Amino acid sequence: MEHRSASETNSVKTSIPNKAPSMSSCTSNSRDLQNQKPTPPPTPRPEIAPNGEVILLVGPDLQPIRVHALILADASPVFKCLLKPTSSTYTEPAAMLFATTDSPAHVTLPEDDPQAIETICRVVHSRVDDAVCDLSDDEVLRVAIAADKYDCTAAMGLAVRHWLRADKLEAIKNAARDRCIGFRRGDMLLAAYWFKCEPAFEELTSLLVTSTVGGFEGLVDGRDGPDEILAWRLAYDLERHRNNLRLSLWTAINERIYEPVSLPWNIRPRLQYKRNWFGSRVYGGGDLAVGV
């Protein structure tokens, strides 16, 4: 019979697991693996204009957006001038002379927001998807700024009405009621201004003037550039209109407070009746009239 040393015996003992996995744990693990479905890849967005003769290179990363020059020029007078073919060989519009579906022209827009420009192009090309319908307040504001820059708000009328519908304006309405208009809760107010949507802008400004307690500096929080300048202008105008409203109310209230009280016996016919009655009692003449 073969004998093992103590060290060999200890090594064998330590290599044996203390507890073998149970069948239930193995079964649960296999079920978890079966229940874990692979995450489906994101659905690709439909192309705006697969046969377009113009490719816009937007933003610092030059994101390509392929469009039809005729549709874009019809929606925006700015794009109409930008995409107008010229005979100059040193400008980008010169490429429009020879732009075709197989050889599209490239127009660079490095200072613009790629997402906002793509949204505008999808709306004017009637290539709207769920992402366009479900924009956040910040995204709506960025689209509004780009639409004002390229003067294409009129071509986006239905989309603007959808973005500025009543339930989308609840955030700033609640902000006015909660006495807190900071933290970029006024994005839809600025978007209504850039979109030139007078009904929504008038409704929101009236609510802010009558419901906000405190200043309107919160509209400027977290903004810069032209967005910040507009926010300061709106804050100043809202404060001015509210002060005018307060002054009008104060004047109307004071006029009622200091107005002389008109008592019934101060009225001349009433006073004449009292004097006639007193004279008849004193002198016994029922028809005696005392001159006033």
C-alpha positions as CSV (number, residue, x, y, z in Angstrom):
1,M,0.0,0.0,0.0
2,E,1.4,3.4,-1.0
3,H,1.8,6.0,1.7
4,R,1.6,9.8,1.1
5,S,3.3,12.4,3.0
6,A,1.5,15.0,5.1
7,S,2.2,17.8,2.7
8,E,0.8,15.9,-0.2
9,T,-2.3,15.1,1.8
10,N,-2.8,18.7,2.7
11,S,-2.4,19.8,-0.9
12,V,-5.0,17.3,-2.0
13,K,-7.4,18.5,0.7
14,T,-7.1,22.1,-0.2
15,S,-7.7,21.5,-3.9
16,I,-11.1,19.9,-3.2
17,P,-13.9,22.5,-3.1
18,N,-15.8,22.9,0.2
19,K,-19.2,22.8,-1.5
20,A,-20.3,21.7,-4.9
21,P,-22.8,23.9,-6.8
22,S,-26.3,22.9,-6.4
23,M,-28.6,21.9,-9.2
24,S,-31.0,24.7,-8.4
25,S,-28.3,27.4,-8.8
26,C,-27.2,25.9,-12.1
27,T,-30.8,25.9,-13.3
28,S,-31.4,29.5,-12.3
29,N,-28.2,30.6,-14.0
30,S,-29.2,28.9,-17.2
31,R,-32.6,30.5,-17.0
32,D,-31.1,34.0,-16.5
33,L,-28.9,33.5,-19.6
34,Q,-31.9,32.5,-21.6
35,N,-33.9,35.5,-20.4
36,Q,-31.2,37.9,-21.3
37,K,-32.0,39.0,-24.8
38,P,-29.4,40.9,-26.8
39,T,-30.0,44.6,-27.0
40,P,-31.4,45.4,-30.5
41,P,-29.3,47.9,-32.4
42,P,-30.9,51.4,-32.7
43,T,-33.2,51.8,-35.7
44,P,-31.5,53.8,-38.4
45,R,-33.2,57.1,-39.2
46,P,-34.5,57.3,-42.7
47,E,-32.4,59.4,-45.1
48,I,-33.6,62.9,-45.8
49,A,-32.8,62.9,-49.5
50,P,-30.9,59.9,-50.8
51,N,-30.8,61.4,-54.3
52,G,-30.1,64.9,-53.2
53,E,-27.6,67.0,-55.1
54,V,-26.3,68.9,-52.0
55,I,-24.5,67.6,-48.9
56,L,-24.4,70.0,-46.0
57,L,-21.3,69.5,-43.7
58,V,-22.6,70.8,-40.4
59,G,-20.8,71.5,-37.1
60,P,-17.2,71.2,-36.0
61,D,-17.2,67.5,-37.0
62,L,-18.7,68.3,-40.4
63,Q,-21.7,65.9,-40.1
64,P,-23.0,65.2,-43.6
65,I,-26.7,65.9,-44.3
66,R,-27.9,65.2,-47.9
67,V,-30.7,67.4,-49.1
68,H,-32.4,68.7,-52.2
69,A,-31.3,72.2,-53.1
70,L,-34.7,73.2,-54.6
71,I,-36.6,72.2,-51.4
72,L,-34.2,73.9,-49.1
73,A,-34.0,77.1,-51.2
74,D,-37.8,77.2,-51.3
75,A,-38.1,77.0,-47.5
76,S,-35.3,79.4,-46.7
77,P,-34.3,82.6,-48.5
78,V,-30.9,82.4,-46.8
79,F,-30.3,78.9,-48.2
80,K,-31.6,80.2,-51.5
81,C,-28.8,82.7,-51.7
82,L,-26.3,80.3,-50.3
83,L,-27.1,77.6,-52.8
84,K,-27.6,79.9,-55.8
85,P,-25.3,78.7,-58.6
86,T,-22.7,81.3,-59.6
87,S,-20.0,81.4,-62.2
88,S,-17.3,82.2,-59.7
89,T,-14.7,79.5,-59.3
90,Y,-13.7,80.6,-55.8
91,T,-17.0,80.1,-53.9
92,E,-18.9,77.1,-52.7
93,P,-22.0,78.0,-54.8
94,A,-19.9,77.5,-57.9
95,A,-20.1,73.8,-57.4
96,M,-23.9,74.0,-57.7
97,L,-23.4,74.6,-61.4
98,F,-22.3,71.0,-61.9
99,A,-24.1,69.4,-58.9
100,T,-25.9,66.1,-59.7
101,T,-27.1,63.1,-57.8
102,D,-23.9,61.2,-58.7
103,S,-21.7,64.2,-57.9
104,P,-23.3,66.3,-55.2
105,A,-22.0,69.7,-54.1
106,H,-20.7,70.1,-50.6
107,V,-21.6,73.2,-48.5
108,T,-19.8,73.7,-45.2
109,L,-21.7,75.1,-42.1
110,P,-19.2,74.7,-39.3
111,E,-20.8,77.0,-36.8
112,D,-24.3,75.4,-36.8
113,D,-25.8,72.8,-34.6
114,P,-26.0,69.5,-36.6
115,Q,-29.0,68.2,-34.8
116,A,-31.0,71.4,-35.3
117,I,-30.1,71.7,-39.0
118,E,-31.0,68.0,-39.5
119,T,-34.4,68.6,-37.8
120,I,-35.1,71.6,-40.0
121,C,-34.2,69.6,-43.1
122,R,-36.4,66.7,-42.1
123,V,-39.4,69.0,-41.5
124,V,-39.1,70.8,-44.8
125,H,-38.4,67.6,-46.7
126,S,-41.4,65.8,-45.0
127,R,-39.1,63.1,-43.6
128,V,-40.4,63.5,-40.0
129,D,-39.8,60.6,-37.6
130,D,-40.5,60.0,-33.8
131,A,-37.3,61.7,-32.8
132,V,-38.5,65.0,-34.5
133,C,-41.9,64.8,-32.8
134,D,-40.5,64.1,-29.3
135,L,-37.9,66.9,-28.9
136,S,-37.0,68.2,-25.5
137,D,-37.4,71.8,-24.5
138,D,-33.7,72.4,-25.1
139,E,-33.7,70.8,-28.5
140,V,-36.8,72.8,-29.5
141,L,-35.0,76.0,-28.5
142,R,-31.9,75.1,-30.6
143,V,-34.1,74.4,-33.6
144,A,-35.8,77.7,-33.1
145,I,-32.5,79.6,-33.1
146,A,-31.4,77.9,-36.3
147,A,-34.8,78.4,-37.9
148,D,-34.6,82.2,-37.1
149,K,-31.0,82.3,-38.5
150,Y,-32.1,80.8,-41.8
151,D,-35.5,82.5,-41.9
152,C,-37.4,79.2,-42.4
153,T,-40.0,79.4,-39.6
154,A,-42.9,79.9,-42.0
155,A,-42.1,76.6,-43.7
156,M,-42.2,74.8,-40.4
157,G,-45.6,76.0,-39.2
158,L,-47.1,72.6,-38.4
159,A,-44.0,71.4,-36.6
160,V,-43.9,74.6,-34.5
161,R,-47.5,74.3,-33.5
162,H,-46.8,70.7,-32.4
163,W,-43.7,71.7,-30.4
164,L,-45.5,74.6,-28.7
165,R,-48.7,72.8,-27.9
166,A,-50.4,73.3,-24.5
167,D,-48.9,70.4,-22.6
168,K,-45.3,71.4,-23.7
169,L,-45.8,74.8,-22.1
170,E,-46.8,73.4,-18.7
171,A,-43.2,73.4,-17.5
172,I,-42.8,77.2,-17.6
173,K,-46.4,77.7,-16.3
174,N,-45.6,75.5,-13.3
175,A,-42.3,77.4,-12.9
176,A,-44.3,80.7,-12.6
177,R,-46.7,79.2,-10.1
178,D,-43.8,77.6,-8.1
179,R,-42.0,81.0,-8.1
180,C,-38.9,79.4,-9.7
181,I,-38.2,80.2,-13.4
182,G,-34.5,79.3,-13.3
183,F,-32.6,76.2,-14.3
184,R,-33.5,76.7,-18.0
185,R,-37.3,76.3,-17.3
186,G,-37.9,79.2,-19.7
187,D,-36.7,77.5,-22.9
188,M,-40.1,77.3,-24.4
189,L,-40.6,81.1,-23.9
190,L,-37.4,81.8,-25.8
191,A,-38.4,79.3,-28.5
192,A,-41.8,81.0,-28.9
193,Y,-39.9,84.2,-29.5
194,W,-37.5,82.8,-32.1
195,F,-40.3,81.0,-33.8
196,K,-42.4,84.2,-33.9
197,C,-45.3,82.3,-32.4
198,E,-47.4,85.2,-31.0
199,P,-50.2,83.3,-29.3
200,A,-47.8,81.1,-27.2
201,F,-45.5,84.1,-26.5
202,E,-48.3,86.3,-25.4
203,E,-49.8,83.6,-23.2
204,L,-46.5,82.8,-21.4
205,T,-45.5,86.5,-20.9
206,S,-48.9,87.4,-19.4
207,L,-48.7,84.4,-17.1
208,L,-45.2,85.4,-16.0
209,V,-46.1,89.0,-15.4
210,T,-49.1,88.2,-13.2
211,S,-47.9,85.1,-11.4
212,T,-44.1,85.3,-10.9
213,V,-42.9,86.5,-7.4
214,G,-39.5,88.1,-7.5
215,G,-37.2,89.0,-10.4
216,F,-36.9,87.4,-13.8
217,E,-33.2,86.9,-13.7
218,G,-33.7,83.2,-13.6
219,L,-34.4,83.3,-17.4
220,V,-30.7,84.0,-17.9
221,D,-29.4,81.0,-15.9
222,G,-27.1,78.7,-17.9
223,R,-27.3,80.7,-21.1
224,D,-24.6,82.3,-23.3
225,G,-24.3,84.0,-26.6
226,P,-27.4,85.4,-28.4
227,D,-29.6,83.2,-26.1
228,E,-28.3,85.1,-23.0
229,I,-28.8,88.5,-24.7
230,L,-32.4,87.6,-25.5
231,A,-33.1,86.3,-22.0
232,W,-31.8,89.6,-20.5
233,R,-34.1,91.6,-22.9
234,L,-37.1,89.5,-22.0
235,A,-36.3,89.8,-18.2
236,Y,-36.1,93.6,-18.5
237,D,-39.3,93.9,-20.5
238,L,-41.2,91.6,-18.2
239,E,-40.1,93.6,-15.2
240,R,-41.1,96.9,-16.9
241,H,-44.6,95.6,-17.8
242,R,-45.1,94.2,-14.3
243,N,-44.1,97.6,-12.7
244,N,-46.5,99.4,-15.0
245,L,-49.3,97.0,-14.0
246,R,-48.5,97.6,-10.3
247,L,-48.6,101.3,-10.8
248,S,-51.9,101.2,-12.6
249,L,-53.4,99.1,-9.8
250,W,-52.0,101.4,-7.1
251,T,-53.4,104.5,-8.8
252,A,-56.8,102.9,-9.2
253,I,-57.0,101.8,-5.6
254,N,-55.9,105.2,-4.3
255,E,-58.5,107.0,-6.3
256,R,-61.1,104.9,-4.6
257,I,-59.6,105.4,-1.2
258,Y,-59.4,109.2,-1.3
259,E,-62.6,109.9,-3.3
260,P,-65.1,111.9,-1.2
261,V,-67.9,109.8,0.2
262,S,-71.3,110.7,-1.4
263,L,-73.9,110.5,1.5
264,P,-77.6,110.4,0.7
265,W,-78.2,113.7,2.5
266,N,-75.5,115.5,0.5
267,I,-77.5,115.2,-2.6
268,R,-79.4,118.5,-3.3
269,P,-82.9,117.1,-3.8
270,R,-82.6,115.1,-0.7
271,L,-81.4,118.1,1.3
272,Q,-84.2,120.2,-0.1
273,Y,-86.8,117.6,1.1
274,K,-85.3,117.6,4.6
275,R,-85.4,121.4,4.9
276,N,-89.0,121.5,3.7
277,W,-90.0,118.9,6.2
278,F,-88.2,120.7,9.0
279,G,-89.9,124.0,8.1
280,S,-93.4,122.5,8.0
281,R,-92.8,121.1,11.5
282,V,-91.6,124.3,13.0
283,Y,-94.0,126.8,11.4
284,G,-96.9,124.5,10.9
285,G,-97.1,125.3,7.2
286,G,-97.3,122.1,5.2
287,D,-96.4,123.9,1.9
288,L,-93.8,126.2,3.3
289,A,-90.6,126.0,1.3
290,V,-87.2,127.1,2.6
291,G,-84.9,128.6,0.0
292,V,-81.6,126.9,-0.4
